[in-house]
Amino acid sequence: MAMDYKKCVEFILKYATPGQRHELMGAPSKPWRHNKTTIHLTYFSMPDWLAVLSAAKSPASTGHSEDLMVDVLRGMAIESTVTAVADFMMINCMEPAELKRFFPRLLFGYKTATEQHQKSIADLLDGFTRKGSGRALLAELGRTRHTITAMPYWVYFMTIPGIGYHNATPKPIRSGQILSHITDGIPDDDKNAYAKGAPIDTTGTKGTGVGANVLLYYSAGTWTDAGYPKVLLDGTAGTNEPDEILFHELAHVTRMIRGKMTKVTVEGRPIFGDIEEYFATTIANIYLSEKGAPLRGAYGLGDPDAPKDWNVMKNPDGFYDNIDRLSMSPHQLMETFKNTQWDFYHDLAILGTPPRFNPPRIHFKLSQRIPV
């Protein structure tokens, strides 16, 4: 039988020491800082962590398949310990005396998971400080008053249904949102993340453009999981390494905190869908170029049945000339970038080489030419 959040709270109150109870009810957070940028590396509260484990243990209670639940449990074990997750599977079979002895071991697994989540993201962010494109991204993330929080992705099947295991996603959230209980879902703040006057849905709701706080669901372990052979990701640009995915998602975050999202449709042979994915993919390609990795020529993680290298950019030097005939040319995208995020645009435009692929640099140089 699945333990919901309330039952998990009761379980912890019963077996934790008085000194532990208050701490375990909150979402542990550690700030990562670089110059004026702060990203809060936050883990589930222990009741949330147990509720995710319990839901994954009981697929019938969530309406999901056994395979998906195995994915979640394996993913959580990567951040914690296999022992902690395996032990939890036996929790309903234990007598009270056993549970009392078992709780410290479960608590150790939880704290291990917290520390691993925080360290794995901190290490990636530290890596960004050693790249010009990474420093430009981090600087942009620190230019507004809005907060940015990174929490594990493993809760996706409960809070963002319909999204698969190999993914990560940012979510604009309301100011003052408490994150100690997110397993039942939390309200979003699309209205403030969208550009002023931009339509959000079919109801006629439009964006305010004031920007929003952002919660990024991201787990580095998703992209290092040995349970998914590289063959599943073969043919995609780069290697879907954790830093590449994080950079792409944080590019999205820069649009949300500034209130610049629009979801304007982008059509053409490469599959982007809308300006948000077109933008994040293009900006992340600057980072990939600086790394010396293959560039992504379309949005998506690939399909095992698709031709090899189906979404690798075949002609990076021709990208700016819109050889793929996108409905929004790269020049138009960079014009929008310049007009909405000037500082970020300029920081990328003045980078040296590498990166060789740098549409902001081309756009900037063209704009400096004196008409004859």
N, C-alpha and C positions, 0 to 999 in steps of 0.2 A: 504494500500500500504506500502511495506517495505521501511524503511529508510536505505540506505547503509551508509558506513562510511563517505563519503563526505557530504551527507545530514545531518548526525548527527553533523558533525563539524559546518555546517552552522547554525543548530538549536542552538547549544551552543553559538556560536559567537553572535547570535541575542539576546539571553535572559540572558546570564551571564553578570556579571559586568566586567568592564575592568580589575579589579584586579584579577578576577577569571579565565579569559580566558586562560592565559598561563599555569597555574597550571593544569587545567582540560584537556589540550591537551596531557599531559605526563602521563606515567604509574607510579602511586605512588608506592614507594618502601621503605621498612624498613629493614635494615640489622638485622639478628639474629646472634649472635656471641657466640661461646663457644671455649675458648682457641684460636687455630689458624684457627678455622673453621668459615666461614661466609656463610650464606644462605640468599639470597635476597628474602624477602616476598613481592611480587609485585602483584598489581591488574591491571585490565584493565584501560586504559585511559577512560575518560567518553564517548568519541565518540565510542570507541569499545564496552563499556558496553551497550550503547543505541542501537548499531547495532546488538548485540546479542539478546537483548530484542525484537527488531523489527523483526528480522529474525524468532525468535521463535513465534512471534505473527502471522506471515504470512507463514505457512507451505508450501504453494504452491510455494513460492519464493525460497525455499531451496530443494524441492523435497522430503521432509520428511513427515511422517504421523502426524496427529493431536496428537496422543498419545505421540510421542516422544517430540513434542513441549511442551506439558503439563509437561513432565518430566523436561525439561530445565527451564521453567518458575517457577515451584515449587522449583527447586533447587536454582535458583537465589534468590527467595523469602526467602529461609532459611538463606542465607547470608545477605540479606538486610531486607526489610520489605514487608509484603504482600501488604500493602497500596501503596508503591512506584511502585511495579510491576503492581498492579491493575490499578493505575492511568495512567500508561503508555499505557495501553490498550485503553484508551479513548483519547489519544493525538490528533488523527486525527479529533476528533469531537469538539475540542476546538477552540474558537476564539482567536485571538492574545492577547486580553486583559486578557483572562483566562489563556493563556499559560504563560504570564508574571507573574501572581500571582502564578501559579502552579510550576514554575521552582525552587524556593527555596525548595519546598517540595521534588521534584525529586532529587535535589542536596543532600539533607539530606539523602535520601535513598541510593544514590551512595556512600556517605562517610561512612555511616553505613556499607555497604557491604564491603568496603575497609578495615575498621577497624576489622570487624568480620573475614574476610579471614586471615588477618595478625595475629590476636590473636589466632585463632583456630589452626594454624600451629605452632606458637610460643609455645603454651601450650604443644603440642605433642612433640616438640623438647626438651623442658624443661624436659619432662618426660624421654626422652632417657638419659639425663645426670644422672639420678638416677639408671640406669641399667648398668652393666659392658658391656654387648653386645651393648647397645646403645652408650656408650662412645667410644667403639672400632669403631663403624660405623662412628660416628661424627669425630673422629680423622682421619680416612681414607679420609673422604670428604674434609678435610682441608690440605691434603698433596700435592696438585698440585696447579698450578697458575690459573687453570680454574675456571670460575664462575658458581655458581649453583643458579638458580632462580625458585621459586615456584609461579605459577600463577593458577587461577581457572580453573577447568576442564569444566565448562559449555559451553565453546566455541567449544567443541569437534566436534559437528555436522557440523561445518563450516570448521574447519582446519584439522581435522583428521577423515574424513567420514568412516563409516563402523565399528566404535567402539561404543559400547553401553553405556547406562547411568551409570551402575555400573562398573566403571573402573577408572583408572588413568594411565598416561603413561609419561615417560621421553622422551625428544626429543633433540638430540645433535644439537646445533645451531652454526652458524658462529660467529667468534669473531667480536665484535662491532655491533652485531645485535640490531637494535632499536625495542623496544617492545611496543611502543605507538600505533602501528597499526598492530594487528596480525589477525584481523578477516578475511582478505583475504588470510591468510596463509603466512608463512615465510619459507625461504630456510633452509634445514637441513645441517648437517655436518657429515653425516655417515662416510665419507672417513677418517676423523681424529679420530672418535670414535672407528673404527674397528682396530683390531690388524694389525701390519705391514705384508702385503702380504695376509691378509685374504680376500677372495672374498666377495664382498658386494651384487652383483646382477648378473644377467646372461649376462651383457654387458662386463664382464671382469674387471670391476673396482675393485681395491683392496685397502685395508686400509693402512694408513700411520703409525698408532700406536702412533701418537703424542698426542692424547687426544683432547677432545673438551669441550667447554662450554655446559652446559645442562639447558634446560628449562623443568621443571617438571609440567605437567598439573595435578593438584591435588586439590580436594575440600573436606574438612573434612565432609561437609554436605551431600555428596553423601552417606556416610556410617552411617549417623544418621537419614536419611530421614524416618520419620514415615509413609510416603506414601507407603513405601515398607515394608510390614509385615515381621517379622523375618522368617516366614515360607518359604519365597522365598530363604532364605539363610540357612535354616535348613539342617543339614547334611554336612556342610562344616567344615573344621578344624577351630578352634578358633571361633570367632564370626564375623569376618570381621570388627573388630573395626577399627576406623580411624588410631590409632597408628600402628596397625599391617600392614595395607595396605601401610602406609607411609614408614615403615621400609623396606618392600619388594621393593618398588619403589626406595628408596635411595640405596639399595644394587645394583640395576641396574646402578644407577648413578655412583657408584664407578668404574664400568667397563668402562663407557663412558669417564669419565674425565681422566682415565689412558690410554685410547686407547687399550683396551683389548677385545673388543667384537669380537665374531667369528661366532655365530649362528650355531655351529657344532651340527648336529642332534644327539639327544639322544633317543634311542628306548627302549621299555620295557613296562610292564603292566601299571605302573603309567604313566599318561600322562604329560610329560614335554615338548616335542617337540624339544627343543634345550637346549644347555648348559646354555644359559642366564637365562631361567626360572628355570632350574634345580638348578643353582647356587643361584639365588635370593630366591627361596623357601627354600633351605637348610639353607642358612644364616639366613633368617627370622625365621626359626624353632628354632634356638638357642635363639632368643629373645622370641619366644612363650614359650619355655621351661623355660626360666628365669621368665616369667610371671606366669607360672603354667597353661597355656592354652593348649588344645589339639593341636597336631602337624599336619601340612598339609602333606598328603602323595602323593599328585599329584597337578599339577598346574591347576587352574581353580576355578571359584566361585560356581560351582555346578549347578544343574538342578532341578527344582521343582519335576520332574518326576523320578529323580534318586533315588536309594535306600538310606535310611538314612545313614549318615556317610560314603558316598561312597568315599570321598577323605581324610578321617582322617587316619593318620598313625597308623596302627594297632599294629606294633611291633617296637617302636623306638629303643629298645636295639639291634634289629637285623639289623637296617638300614645299618650300616657300613659293615656288612658281605654281602651286596647286595642280600638280600633274594628275592628281586623283579626282579633280573636278568636284570638290566639295562645294555645297551650296553656300557655305561661309568660307571664303578663302583664308589661308593662313595670315595674309596681310590684314584682312578685316578682323580676325581674331586678335591680332597684336594691337590693332587700333583700339579695340574694346579694352584690351588689357591695359594699354597706356592711359586710357581715359578713366578707368575705374580703380586701378591700383598702380599709380604712377611710381611710387617709391620701389615697389617690388619689381616692376617692369624695368626701371632704370638700373637697379642693382644687378639684374641679370644681363641687361644690354651692355654694360661696361666690363663684363668678365673678359678675361683674356682667353687664350686658347691653350689647352682644352677648357671648356667643351667646344668641339668643332660645330656640333649642331646647336644653334642658338638663334631661333627666330626673332626674339626681342632685339638682338644685336643687329640683325639685318634690317629690321624695321627702323631702328633708331638711326642707323647710318643713312638709310634712304631719306629719312625725314630731315637730316642735316644738310642734304644737298641743296645747293643754291640753284634755283631754276634759271635756265639759260634763255 
